Amino acid sequence: MIGKYIFKMQNSQLSQLIQSFSAKEQREIRKFLSSPYFNVREDVVLLFDWFCTHETAEKAATKHHLFGEQELPDEVLRLRMTYLMRLLEQYMAQKEVESDTIYQNLLLATHLRKRGLKVPFERQKKWLEKTLDSQPLRDTKYYEAQFRLHWETHQLVSSAKPTYTEHLQAASKSADIAYIAQKLRIICLSAAQQTVYHSDFSAEWEKEVVDFAAQPFMSSERIIVIYLHCYKMLRFPDEEAHFQDFKSMLLESLAFFSDDENRNLFVWAINYCVRRLNLGEKRYYKEVLELYKPGIEQGILLENDEISTYTYYNIVAAGLQTGDWEWVNFFIYQYKNKLQKQYRESAFSFNLARLEYVQKHFNIVLELLQKVNYRDTFVNLAAKTLLLKTWYELDELDTLQSHLDAMRNFIHRKRVLGYHRTNYLNIIKYTDKLLNVNRLDKKEVTKLKEIIAQEENLTEKEWLLEKITILLS
């Protein structure tokens, strides 16, 4: 029983890995496996081809494909699968190395140094120095590469000139910058997580690292300064100057950091804005939009050339609040096809409906909201809320009353929990009261306004108060 279990687990892992490769990658892997430098076993290539076309393969069928009518024990198949798994792991590691030209050439420099080939090493060293200086990136990987290059140079030179320490000193400085930058990055990540989650992570060395980073000899390094600003923004959120300093430097430094490093920095700045918005500081819609625009345009906030529905929704919300409607319209259409396919139509139609609503194109809103099936419960509720407001604006009060009843039943049926349940039930309750209040009785209308104003869990409070104010005017 144990042997069968292990076999199935190996089968599953190997199959899942192969199925994760795109068709282009599978073609490339086949060339890799067919190269005698990496593999000389034809049955391993056959096994790879088999798993490419059989997502779930039975053991007996797999053995027959490889060995024909030969009766061979399961261990033989397991061994072939192990060979294939190791080769696929080697391929993936190779692809990672190939994606980093600097790293490849540093490895070459190391190899030349180990062979004592001074002239080729010097040529390689000059190429690396020129390449590192000419590229814009000044992120942690840049300083790690600088350290490695100075270290290799010192290794070669020190045997002939043991007292010559110039490259050792340069290596030490690059190592300090890379190390402190990475430590600051970890501190910032910890601080960011602690604002959202109750994290137990505590960096005992936080003060020492921050104090060291603040030393004058570090203050000329952009990567250190930007992480210090980020740290202060996260640790002292009430002091807005830290956010402004960080945001200003971040927007000036896009070219100096990789997309991965920039993505973290942007997310931390955006989350800071969201927290201020949650405190009712609406001016932060402008601040967050000024981060979202370059983040999207530069591809920093995209992953695998896709935009998350969360980011898509939030960008539209910020643009609607700032009145930047023309840009919002451009954004909705421009990035529609960057959404994951299963969410594309619902996210597109709902956000376009939001834009049409603020422009008072209410009939278009109805068309957009009624033609898409919103599978996500919370998107569905947001769409129903927008539809509620649209029926009110069109003065279709009987339709609105029916809609409120259906929306209430939907919430009970879906068992929406916690804050969301209370919020949406309050929206229904107070919209119902708005419909049925005696509009001629100013005291009754005023009392309803006071009750709504005191309600804490009500995202549509501003809209409801606006409608009641119109009744009182």
VEXDREN-2710 file (C-alpha; in Angstrom, 1 decimal):
% VEXDREN-2710
k/r/px/py/pz
1/MET/0.0/0.0/0.0
2/ILE/2.8/2.4/0.9
3/GLY/4.6/1.8/-2.5
4/LYS/1.4/2.4/-4.4
5/TYR/0.8/5.7/-2.5
6/ILE/4.3/6.9/-3.2
7/PHE/3.9/6.0/-6.9
8/LYS/0.7/7.9/-7.3
9/MET/2.1/11.0/-5.6
10/GLN/5.2/11.0/-7.9
11/ASN/2.9/10.5/-10.8
12/SER/0.7/13.5/-9.7
13/GLN/3.6/15.8/-9.1
14/LEU/5.3/15.1/-12.4
15/SER/2.0/15.3/-14.4
16/GLN/1.1/18.6/-12.7
17/LEU/4.5/20.1/-13.5
18/ILE/4.4/19.1/-17.1
19/GLN/0.8/20.4/-17.5
20/SER/1.9/23.7/-16.1
21/PHE/4.2/24.3/-19.1
22/SER/2.8/26.2/-22.0
23/ALA/2.8/24.6/-25.5
24/LYS/5.8/26.7/-26.4
25/GLU/7.7/25.6/-23.3
26/GLN/6.8/21.9/-23.9
27/ARG/8.4/22.2/-27.4
28/GLU/11.5/23.9/-25.9
29/ILE/11.8/21.2/-23.2
30/ARG/11.6/18.4/-25.8
31/LYS/14.6/20.0/-27.6
32/PHE/16.4/20.2/-24.2
33/LEU/15.6/16.5/-23.5
34/SER/16.8/15.5/-27.0
35/SER/20.2/17.1/-26.5
36/PRO/22.8/14.4/-25.7
37/TYR/24.6/16.9/-23.4
38/PHE/21.7/16.8/-21.0
39/ASN/20.0/13.4/-21.7
40/VAL/20.9/10.2/-23.6
41/ARG/17.8/8.2/-22.6
42/GLU/15.1/8.0/-25.4
43/ASP/12.6/6.5/-23.0
44/VAL/12.7/9.7/-20.9
45/VAL/11.7/11.7/-24.0
46/LEU/8.9/9.2/-24.6
47/LEU/7.7/9.6/-21.1
48/PHE/7.7/13.4/-21.4
49/ASP/5.6/13.2/-24.6
50/TRP/3.2/10.8/-22.9
51/PHE/2.5/13.2/-20.0
52/CYS/2.2/16.2/-22.4
53/THR/-0.8/14.5/-24.0
54/HIS/-2.2/12.5/-20.9
55/GLU/-3.0/14.8/-18.0
56/THR/-4.1/11.8/-15.9
57/ALA/-2.3/8.6/-16.9
58/GLU/-2.8/5.1/-15.6
59/LYS/0.3/3.2/-14.5
60/ALA/-0.3/0.3/-16.8
61/ALA/-0.9/2.4/-19.9
62/THR/2.2/4.4/-19.1
63/LYS/4.4/1.3/-18.8
64/HIS/3.0/-0.1/-22.0
65/HIS/3.8/3.1/-23.8
66/LEU/7.4/3.0/-22.7
67/PHE/8.2/-0.7/-22.6
68/GLY/5.7/-2.3/-24.9
69/GLU/4.8/-5.9/-23.8
70/GLN/7.8/-6.3/-21.5
71/GLU/6.8/-7.2/-18.0
72/LEU/8.9/-4.8/-15.8
73/PRO/8.5/-3.9/-12.1
74/ASP/7.0/-0.6/-11.1
75/GLU/10.5/0.5/-9.8
76/VAL/11.7/0.8/-13.4
77/LEU/8.9/3.3/-14.2
78/ARG/9.6/5.2/-11.0
79/LEU/13.2/5.5/-12.0
80/ARG/12.4/6.9/-15.4
81/MET/10.0/9.4/-13.8
82/THR/12.7/10.4/-11.4
83/TYR/15.2/11.0/-14.3
84/LEU/12.6/13.1/-16.0
85/MET/11.7/15.1/-12.9
86/ARG/15.4/15.9/-12.4
87/LEU/15.9/17.0/-16.0
88/LEU/12.8/19.2/-15.8
89/GLU/14.2/20.8/-12.7
90/GLN/17.5/21.3/-14.5
91/TYR/15.6/23.0/-17.4
92/MET/13.8/25.4/-15.1
93/ALA/17.0/26.3/-13.3
94/GLN/18.7/26.8/-16.7
95/LYS/15.8/29.1/-17.8
96/GLU/16.3/31.2/-14.6
97/VAL/20.0/31.6/-15.3
98/GLU/19.4/32.5/-18.9
99/SER/16.9/35.2/-17.9
100/ASP/19.7/37.0/-16.0
101/THR/22.5/38.1/-18.3
102/ILE/24.5/39.7/-15.5
103/TYR/24.4/36.6/-13.4
104/GLN/25.5/34.5/-16.4
105/ASN/28.5/36.7/-17.0
106/LEU/29.4/36.7/-13.3
107/LEU/29.5/32.9/-13.4
108/LEU/31.7/33.1/-16.4
109/ALA/34.1/35.5/-14.7
110/THR/34.3/33.2/-11.7
111/HIS/35.1/30.3/-14.0
112/LEU/37.8/32.3/-15.8
113/ARG/39.3/33.4/-12.4
114/LYS/39.4/29.8/-11.2
115/ARG/41.4/28.8/-14.3
116/GLY/43.8/31.7/-13.7
117/LEU/43.0/33.2/-17.2
118/LYS/43.8/36.8/-16.4
119/VAL/43.4/38.3/-19.9
120/PRO/40.0/36.8/-20.6
121/PHE/39.0/37.6/-17.0
122/GLU/40.0/41.3/-17.5
123/ARG/38.0/41.4/-20.7
124/GLN/35.0/39.9/-18.9
125/LYS/35.4/42.3/-15.9
126/LYS/35.4/45.4/-18.2
127/TRP/32.3/44.2/-20.0
128/LEU/30.5/43.7/-16.6
129/GLU/31.6/47.1/-15.3
130/LYS/30.4/48.8/-18.4
131/THR/27.1/46.9/-18.4
132/LEU/26.5/47.6/-14.7
133/ASP/27.3/51.3/-15.1
134/SER/25.2/51.8/-18.2
135/GLN/22.0/50.1/-17.0
136/PRO/19.6/52.2/-15.0
137/LEU/18.9/49.6/-12.3
138/ARG/20.3/50.4/-8.8
139/ASP/18.4/47.8/-6.9
140/THR/19.7/45.1/-4.5
141/LYS/20.7/42.8/-7.3
142/TYR/22.9/45.6/-8.7
143/TYR/24.8/45.9/-5.5
144/GLU/25.0/42.1/-5.1
145/ALA/26.6/42.0/-8.6
146/GLN/29.0/44.8/-7.8
147/PHE/30.1/42.8/-4.7
148/ARG/30.6/39.6/-6.6
149/LEU/32.6/41.4/-9.3
150/HIS/34.9/43.2/-6.8
151/TRP/35.3/39.9/-4.9
152/GLU/36.3/37.9/-7.9
153/THR/38.8/40.7/-8.9
154/HIS/40.3/40.7/-5.4
155/GLN/40.6/36.9/-5.5
156/LEU/42.6/37.1/-8.7
157/VAL/44.8/40.1/-7.8
158/SER/45.5/39.2/-4.1
159/SER/47.7/36.2/-5.0
160/ALA/50.2/38.6/-6.8
161/LYS/49.5/41.7/-4.6
162/PRO/48.4/40.5/-1.1
163/THR/48.6/44.1/0.3
164/TYR/46.4/45.6/-2.5
165/THR/42.9/46.0/-0.9
166/GLU/41.1/48.4/-3.2
167/HIS/38.8/45.8/-4.6
168/LEU/38.2/44.3/-1.1
169/GLN/37.1/47.7/0.2
170/ALA/34.8/48.2/-2.8
171/ALA/33.4/44.7/-2.2
172/SER/32.8/45.5/1.4
173/LYS/30.9/48.7/0.6
174/SER/28.7/47.0/-2.0
175/ALA/28.0/44.1/0.4
176/ASP/27.0/46.6/3.1
177/ILE/24.5/48.4/0.8
178/ALA/23.0/45.2/-0.5
179/TYR/22.7/43.7/3.0
180/ILE/21.2/46.9/4.6
181/ALA/18.8/47.3/1.7
182/GLN/17.6/43.8/2.0
183/LYS/17.2/44.2/5.8
184/LEU/15.2/47.4/5.3
185/ARG/13.1/45.6/2.8
186/ILE/12.3/42.9/5.3
187/ILE/11.5/45.5/8.0
188/CYS/9.2/47.4/5.7
189/LEU/7.4/44.2/4.7
190/SER/7.0/43.3/8.4
191/ALA/5.7/46.8/9.2
192/ALA/3.2/46.6/6.2
193/GLN/1.9/43.2/7.4
194/GLN/1.5/44.4/10.9
195/THR/-0.9/47.2/9.7
196/VAL/-3.2/44.5/8.3
197/TYR/-2.5/41.3/10.3
198/HIS/-1.6/40.7/13.9
199/SER/1.9/39.5/13.1
200/ASP/4.1/38.2/15.8
201/PHE/7.2/38.8/13.7
202/SER/9.6/41.1/15.6
203/ALA/12.9/42.3/14.3
204/GLU/15.1/42.8/17.3
205/TRP/17.7/44.4/15.0
206/GLU/15.3/46.9/13.5
207/LYS/16.7/49.9/15.4
208/GLU/20.3/49.0/14.7
209/VAL/19.6/48.5/11.0
210/VAL/17.7/51.8/10.7
211/ASP/20.4/53.7/12.6
212/PHE/23.1/52.2/10.4
213/ALA/21.2/53.1/7.2
214/ALA/20.8/56.7/8.4
215/GLN/24.6/57.2/8.6
216/PRO/26.0/59.8/6.2
217/PHE/28.1/57.4/4.2
218/MET/24.8/55.5/3.3
219/SER/22.7/58.6/2.6
220/SER/24.0/59.0/-1.0
221/GLU/22.6/55.6/-2.0
222/ARG/19.1/55.9/-3.5
223/ILE/18.0/52.4/-2.5
224/ILE/18.8/53.1/1.1
225/VAL/17.1/56.5/1.2
226/ILE/13.9/55.3/-0.4
227/TYR/13.6/52.3/2.0
228/LEU/14.2/54.7/4.9
229/HIS/11.3/57.0/3.7
230/CYS/9.1/53.9/3.3
231/TYR/10.0/52.7/6.8
232/LYS/9.1/56.0/8.3
233/MET/5.8/56.1/6.4
234/LEU/4.9/52.7/7.7
235/ARG/6.0/53.1/11.3
236/PHE/4.8/56.7/11.7
237/PRO/1.6/56.8/9.6
238/ASP/0.3/59.9/11.3
239/GLU/3.2/62.0/10.1
240/GLU/2.1/62.6/6.5
241/ALA/5.4/64.2/5.4
242/HIS/7.0/60.7/5.4
243/PHE/4.4/59.5/2.9
244/GLN/4.9/62.6/0.7
245/ASP/8.7/62.1/0.8
246/PHE/8.4/58.5/-0.1
247/LYS/5.9/59.0/-2.8
248/SER/7.9/61.8/-4.4
249/MET/11.1/59.7/-4.4
250/LEU/9.3/56.6/-5.6
251/LEU/7.8/58.3/-8.7
252/GLU/11.3/59.7/-9.5
253/SER/13.0/56.3/-9.2
254/LEU/10.9/54.0/-11.3
255/ALA/13.8/53.2/-13.7
256/PHE/16.2/52.4/-10.8
257/PHE/14.4/49.3/-9.5
258/SER/13.1/46.1/-11.0
259/ASP/9.4/45.6/-11.4
260/ASP/9.3/43.1/-8.5
261/GLU/11.0/45.6/-6.1
262/ASN/8.9/48.5/-7.5
263/ARG/5.7/46.5/-7.0
264/ASN/6.3/46.1/-3.3
265/LEU/7.0/49.8/-2.9
266/PHE/3.9/50.8/-4.9
267/VAL/1.7/48.4/-3.0
268/TRP/2.9/49.8/0.4
269/ALA/2.3/53.4/-0.7
270/ILE/-1.2/52.5/-2.1
271/ASN/-2.2/50.7/1.0
272/TYR/-1.1/53.7/3.1
273/CYS/-3.5/55.8/0.9
274/VAL/-6.3/53.2/1.4
275/ARG/-5.9/53.4/5.2
276/ARG/-6.2/57.2/5.0
277/LEU/-9.3/56.9/2.8
278/ASN/-10.8/54.5/5.3
279/LEU/-10.4/57.3/7.9
280/GLY/-12.5/59.5/5.7
281/GLU/-9.7/61.6/4.1
282/LYS/-11.0/61.9/0.6
283/ARG/-8.1/63.9/-0.7
284/TYR/-6.2/60.6/-0.8
285/TYR/-8.2/59.5/-3.8
286/LYS/-6.0/62.0/-5.8
287/GLU/-2.9/60.7/-4.1
288/VAL/-3.7/57.0/-4.8
289/LEU/-4.6/57.7/-8.4
290/GLU/-1.2/59.4/-8.9
291/LEU/0.3/56.1/-7.8
292/TYR/-2.0/53.9/-9.8
293/LYS/-1.5/55.6/-13.1
294/PRO/2.3/55.2/-13.4
295/GLY/2.1/51.8/-11.7
296/ILE/-0.3/50.5/-14.4
297/GLU/1.3/52.4/-17.4
298/GLN/4.8/51.1/-16.5
299/GLY/3.4/47.5/-16.0
300/ILE/4.6/47.5/-12.3
301/LEU/1.2/46.6/-11.0
302/LEU/0.6/43.9/-13.6
303/GLU/1.7/40.3/-13.0
304/ASN/2.2/38.0/-16.0
305/ASP/0.7/40.9/-18.1
306/GLU/-2.5/40.6/-16.1
307/ILE/-4.3/43.1/-13.9
308/SER/-6.1/41.9/-10.8
309/THR/-9.8/42.6/-10.6
310/TYR/-9.1/44.2/-7.2
311/THR/-6.8/46.7/-8.7
312/TYR/-9.1/47.3/-11.7
313/TYR/-12.0/48.1/-9.4
314/ASN/-10.0/50.4/-7.1
315/ILE/-8.5/52.4/-10.0
316/VAL/-12.0/53.1/-11.4
317/ALA/-13.2/54.1/-7.9
318/ALA/-10.4/56.5/-7.4
319/GLY/-10.8/58.0/-10.9
320/LEU/-14.6/58.5/-10.3
321/GLN/-13.9/60.3/-7.0
322/THR/-11.4/62.7/-8.6
323/GLY/-13.6/63.4/-11.5
324/ASP/-11.0/62.1/-14.0
325/TRP/-13.8/60.5/-16.1
326/GLU/-12.1/60.7/-19.5
327/TRP/-9.1/58.8/-18.2
328/VAL/-11.3/56.3/-16.4
329/ASN/-13.1/55.6/-19.7
330/PHE/-9.7/55.1/-21.4
331/PHE/-8.5/52.8/-18.6
332/ILE/-11.7/50.6/-18.5
333/TYR/-11.4/49.8/-22.2
334/GLN/-7.6/49.8/-22.4
335/TYR/-7.1/47.2/-19.6
336/LYS/-10.2/45.1/-20.2
337/ASN/-8.2/42.3/-21.9
338/LYS/-5.6/42.4/-19.2
339/LEU/-8.2/40.9/-16.8
340/GLN/-8.4/37.2/-16.2
341/LYS/-10.9/35.7/-18.7
342/GLN/-13.3/34.4/-16.2
343/TYR/-13.8/37.8/-14.6
344/ARG/-13.4/40.0/-17.7
345/GLU/-16.9/40.7/-18.8
346/SER/-18.4/41.2/-15.3
347/ALA/-15.6/43.5/-14.2
348/PHE/-15.7/45.5/-17.5
349/SER/-19.5/45.9/-17.5
350/PHE/-19.8/46.7/-13.8
351/ASN/-17.0/49.4/-13.9
352/LEU/-18.3/50.9/-17.1
353/ALA/-21.8/51.0/-15.4
354/ARG/-20.2/52.9/-12.5
355/LEU/-18.8/55.5/-14.9
356/GLU/-22.1/55.8/-16.8
357/TYR/-23.9/56.3/-13.4
358/VAL/-21.8/59.3/-12.3
359/GLN/-22.4/60.8/-15.8
360/LYS/-26.2/60.2/-15.2
361/HIS/-26.6/57.9/-18.2
362/PHE/-29.0/55.8/-16.2
363/ASN/-30.5/53.8/-19.0
364/ILE/-27.1/52.7/-20.2
365/VAL/-26.3/51.6/-16.6
366/LEU/-29.4/49.3/-16.7
367/GLU/-28.3/47.7/-19.9
368/LEU/-24.8/47.1/-18.6
369/LEU/-25.8/45.6/-15.3
370/GLN/-28.6/43.4/-16.6
371/LYS/-26.6/41.5/-19.3
372/VAL/-23.8/40.0/-17.2
373/ASN/-23.9/37.2/-14.7
374/TYR/-21.9/38.3/-11.6
375/ARG/-20.6/35.1/-10.1
376/ASP/-18.7/36.7/-7.3
377/THR/-21.1/37.3/-4.4
378/PHE/-19.6/40.7/-3.4
379/VAL/-19.4/42.0/-7.0
380/ASN/-23.0/40.8/-7.4
381/LEU/-24.0/42.8/-4.3
382/ALA/-22.1/45.9/-5.5
383/ALA/-23.9/45.6/-8.9
384/LYS/-27.3/45.2/-7.1
385/THR/-26.5/48.3/-5.0
386/LEU/-25.7/50.3/-8.2
387/LEU/-28.9/49.1/-9.7
388/LEU/-30.8/50.2/-6.6
389/LYS/-29.5/53.7/-6.9
390/THR/-30.2/53.8/-10.7
391/TRP/-33.9/52.8/-10.2
392/TYR/-34.2/55.6/-7.6
393/GLU/-32.7/58.1/-10.0
394/LEU/-35.1/57.1/-12.7
395/ASP/-38.0/57.4/-10.2
396/GLU/-38.9/53.8/-10.8
397/LEU/-40.0/53.4/-7.2
398/ASP/-42.2/50.3/-7.6
399/THR/-39.4/48.5/-9.4
400/LEU/-37.0/49.6/-6.8
401/GLN/-39.3/48.2/-4.0
402/SER/-39.3/44.8/-5.7
403/HIS/-35.6/45.1/-6.2
404/LEU/-35.0/45.7/-2.5
405/ASP/-37.1/42.6/-1.6
406/ALA/-35.1/40.5/-4.0
407/MET/-31.8/41.8/-2.8
408/ARG/-32.7/41.0/0.8
409/ASN/-33.6/37.5/-0.1
410/PHE/-30.4/37.1/-2.0
411/ILE/-28.4/38.1/1.1
412/HIS/-30.2/35.7/3.3
413/ARG/-29.9/32.9/0.7
414/LYS/-26.1/33.5/0.2
415/ARG/-25.5/33.9/3.9
416/VAL/-23.2/36.9/3.5
417/LEU/-21.5/37.3/6.8
418/GLY/-20.0/39.9/9.1
419/TYR/-19.5/43.5/8.1
420/HIS/-20.8/42.9/4.5
421/ARG/-24.1/41.4/5.6
422/THR/-24.8/44.2/8.1
423/ASN/-23.8/46.9/5.5
424/TYR/-26.0/45.6/2.7
425/LEU/-28.9/45.0/4.9
426/ASN/-28.6/48.6/6.2
427/ILE/-28.5/49.9/2.6
428/ILE/-31.8/48.0/2.0
429/LYS/-33.3/49.1/5.2
430/TYR/-32.6/52.8/4.8
431/THR/-33.4/52.9/1.1
432/ASP/-36.8/51.3/2.1
433/LYS/-37.3/54.1/4.7
434/LEU/-36.3/56.7/2.2
435/LEU/-39.0/55.4/-0.1
436/ASN/-41.7/55.3/2.5
437/VAL/-40.9/58.4/4.5
438/ASN/-43.6/61.1/4.5
439/ARG/-42.0/63.6/2.3
440/LEU/-44.3/66.3/3.4
441/ASP/-43.4/65.9/7.1
442/LYS/-40.1/67.7/7.4
443/LYS/-39.6/66.5/11.0
444/GLU/-39.9/62.9/10.0
445/VAL/-37.5/63.4/7.1
446/THR/-35.1/65.2/9.4
447/LYS/-35.2/62.4/12.0
448/LEU/-34.5/59.8/9.3
449/LYS/-31.5/61.9/8.2
450/GLU/-30.2/62.0/11.8
451/ILE/-30.5/58.3/12.2
452/ILE/-28.7/57.6/8.9
453/ALA/-25.9/60.0/9.8
454/GLN/-25.3/58.1/13.1
455/GLU/-25.2/54.7/11.4
456/GLU/-21.6/53.4/11.4
457/ASN/-21.9/50.4/9.0
458/LEU/-23.3/52.0/5.9
459/THR/-21.2/52.4/2.8
460/GLU/-23.9/54.3/0.9
461/LYS/-24.4/56.8/3.7
462/GLU/-23.3/59.8/1.6
463/TRP/-25.7/58.9/-1.2
464/LEU/-28.7/58.4/1.2
465/LEU/-28.0/61.7/3.0
466/GLU/-27.8/63.5/-0.4
467/LYS/-31.2/62.2/-1.4
468/ILE/-32.7/63.2/2.0
469/THR/-31.2/66.7/1.7
470/ILE/-32.9/67.0/-1.6
471/LEU/-36.2/66.1/0.0
472/LEU/-35.7/68.8/2.7
473/SER/-34.8/71.5/0.2
END
